[in-house]
Amino acid sequence: MLLLALDTATPAVTVALHDGRTTLATSHQVDARRHGELLLPAVHRVFASASATPGDLTDVVAGIGPGPYTGLRVGLATAAAFGAALDIPVRGLCTLDGIAYAAGQAGLTGPFVVATDARRKEVYWARYADGRTRVSEPAVDRPADIAEQVAGLPVVGAGGTLYREVFASAGAGAGAALPGVPEGIELPEHQSAAALAALAVEKLAAGEEFSPNQPLYLRRPDAQVPANYKVVTPK
């Protein structure tokens, strides 16, 4: 097996290669505005670092979000292109699941919440029983509207950091010093393709289902066709 994992649903442009036993190479850059510029060079770097070529791939896994429209589609289109060109399966995984898995690998146990920045003063979020078990569907909401629902639970991810005070005021933990978190562990803020790849390998070994390689937007894109615009093309 040689699995390529990538995700552009958060500000992180993250790529990894996994051989079914261990992560061979990773690239991780945080830049919310340059997904299209950074992704393919990152893919090239991980292949070079692992002394591999695209022809060696057997599987591709992509983070399907939820995430902002523009960044998310960069990763999904790239994954689809590799799958079509190489005639190999492309599988989707919820981005929040990858962050939860990384939190579990870091040592976080018990129920918690993953929240990422959805912009517009909102977060994408879901509840987890542990690093491998999501117990609610991904949603997008204002932090203040869900603070009572997640009260008492650690909030992992950039959404928890960005809205630390909102969650903390309702009794939820957000940030590095979380209630119920072993001292000294480092929790993820953004997606990690290495964690996404490891999760995918576990799911493949267990025969678990994946999501289609389709974007999980949860809301309409920011860009909209103007209303009542003037048509200038000939009829």
Beta strands, then each sheet from edge to edge (+ up, - down):
strand 1: 3-7
strand 2: 12-18
strand 3: 23-30
strand 4: 59-63
strand 5: 90-93
strand 6: 112-119
strand 7: 122-130
strand 8: 133-134
strand 9: 139-141
strand 10: 154-156
strand 11: 173-174
sheet 1: 3+ 2- 1+ 4+ 5+
sheet 2: 8+ 7- 6+ 10+ 11+
sheet 3: 8+ 7- 9+
end
